[in-house]
């Protein structure tokens, strides 16, 4: 028996069936979830590359252009937007809405790793951006002590305690001031030794290094041996002996080519907390 024949022969049952469909349809309609700001994950990926001291023009030619040349081949890209600032370059990749963000992240990471950037460029950082991931609370931390003490306290105590608070998804440190050692070179001394600032940088990288030296084994113990070559203080860094065979420089401390001074990067200390 077909449905039209069933409806003609049994009109009451047909009306009841139609009334049930209308009733449950209206019930489902009013039960639909409606959100003014729905939680939508936008397929956007940002590649951030830092090169301290580089001008925006250099960032474009040496960083952005090579990265864009390989990223443009990633499937599903809708738009590419690049921003160059002194020492930093941001490349924002916007994908079509049906693109899987995790698959896009893997493709972008593979493309970025295949690009050979200058040796002193920091490794590119890749972020998945969600419209709801913008920080909603900024905290400014101040102290009457030196900046290095403030940075150390925020990193060691405040940041870890906020990470334990329920509901916090991420903590970003803005205006971070890493410790560094500034070396002031004496041009006359460099000329006498026939050295350039690049030679000093290469020698510092070669001498200030901690390496594994193997193991000492006995019948009952195995001891890991390391070469403690990294300077742990400004005084140890100043006493570091520099060697350059081509220039005939052997065992020359940093004080023999100039002076040094401890310092920090950055000028602001901010806490950005994303819930």
Secondary structure, 3 states (H helix, E strand, C coil): CCHHHHHHHCHHHHHHHHHHHHHHHHHHHHHCCCCCCCCCCCCEEEEEEECCCCCHHHHHHHHHHHHHHHHCCCCCEEEEEEEEECCEEEEEEEECCCCCHHHHHHHHHHHHHCCCCCCCCCCCEEEEECHHHCCCEEEECCCCCCHHHHHHHHHHHHHHHHHCCCCCCEEEEECCCCEEEEEEECHHHHHHHCCCHHHHHHHHHHHCCCEEEEEEECCCCEEEEEECCCCCCHHHHHCCCEEECCCCEEEECHHHCEEEEEEECCCCCEEEEEC
